[in-house]
Amino acid sequence: MLRTALLAAAGSPGCRSLVERSPLTRPVVHRFVAGSGVDEAVAATADLVHSGRSVTLDHLGEDTTDASMAAATVKAYVELLALLAGHGLAANADVSVKLSAVGQKLPDGDRIALDNARRICEAAAEVGTTVTLDAEDHTTTDATLGTLRELRVDFPWAGAVLQAYLRRTEQDCADLAYAGSRVRLCKGAYAEPASVAFPDRSEVDRSYVRCLRVLMAGAGHPMVATHDPRMIAIAEELGRDRADWEFQMLYGIRDAEQRRLARDHTMRVYVPYGDEWYGYFMRRLAERPANLAFFLRALLTR
Ligand code: FDA
């Protein structure tokens, strides 16, 4: 109920301006977002890399309906990748891209998003790192996986995110579990109808485990994106060679566990930065009541 309300608020322009304009929100947002500028993102990356972790960086933004904003997002990624290379951080820093931020929702959006994603992949290739396509709501899944297929012709290291809450995902995992295929498996963070997604948390967890088994039994590179101790334990039990797969968590969540896992595994942290934090922030509040309590406590004690 609360999750549904928060995810509805994530799409509401009224709520957005209320939350964004409040001077009290920003310090709380900074728990989950590395900063608004690229320099803060690079500084957060350097800290994480020095602590033995890798990163994937997300220039925040989504659902762009303006071609110039999509172009600005591409430029931001190209600048980010050059800066990471300049600081000697590119080898530890993948970038995560939402196709809706680079034009997927514009007229002729699939072509525009593919061209824009291609430019980001070219910049990543130049500095020797990789790109992963984020998963958005289920209406975009086919288009995003189609774009992935096209990108992989020239950039075989391009990866994608699959969401275990979608009923289709076990099959998508099987289709993508081939050599060289990088798949980030998460539970899923959007409000979805029961016709396409498991409505119940325990069903989502069971689906996550099934998907994990498919990916781990395949020849690709599974990226186990979760903070859930049970999923982490199962992934460790399935134990493949350390170099063949990795754990991933979000910036600001379970820092001690991230450090612990980094001792024995590749541990990659998803680092969002930029001013367009509203949708991302609301999804973090929706997925865990304790995050919302943290937010409300911070507001009340100011
Ligand atoms: P869940 O939220 O079910 O929590 C299970 C348990 O984990 C909790 O009971 C608790 O024990 C522990 N836990 C969770 N959060 C905690 C916290 N803050 N502090 C302490 N313990 C905590 N989604 C999407 O739809 N598209 C995408 O592209 C991505 N990308 C993505 C990348 C990466 C790297 C990650 C880690 C996640 C995503 N997600 C995502 C988000 C994902 O779908 C999901 O909403 C969150 O990861 C929360 O799900 P969990 O698997 O962490 O477990």
Residues whose N, C-alpha, C, O or C-beta is under 5 A from the ligand:
A	BS01	FDA	D134 A135 E136 V161 Q163 C186 K187 G188 A189 Y190 A225 T226 H227 D228 P229 Q248 M249 L250 I253 R254 Y270 E287 R288
